[in-house]
Amino acid sequence: MQTEFNHAANDSPRSGSSKYVVPAVWAVIVLAMIVVAIWFGMRV
């Protein structure tokens, strides 16, 4: 049980952070592209 807990504690922050950071970066990029597209669409 202790090994399991250790593995979970060790695995969670690193894999969790990368799992949340990468989609967040892509979401920001996609949102930025949408905002720019809307801005250009309203500007023209």
N, C-alpha and C positions, 0 to 999 in steps of 0.2 A: 504493500500500500504506500509506503514511504517513497519507493522508487517511482511509482505511478504519479504521486503528488509532485515529486521533484521534476519529473519529465514534463508534467503539465505546466508547472510554474516556469520551467525553463523555456518551454516551447511557446507558451501563450504570448508573452510580450513581443518577442521577435517576429514570429510568424503573424501574430495579430496585427502588429504595427505595419508590416509590409502589406498585409492583406487589406488594411484600411487606407494606407497612404496611396498605393497605386491607383485604385478606383477613384479616390478623391482627386488626384492629379488629373486623371482622364476626365472626370466630371467638370473640373474647373476649365480644362481646355475646351470641352464641348460647349459649356455654357458661354465661354468667351466668344467662340465662333458664332453661336446663335445670337448673342448680343450684338456683335459686329454686323451680322447679316441683317438683323432688324434695324439697326442704326442706319446702315446704308440704304435699306429699303424705305425708311421714313425720310431720309435726307433727300433722296432723288425725287 
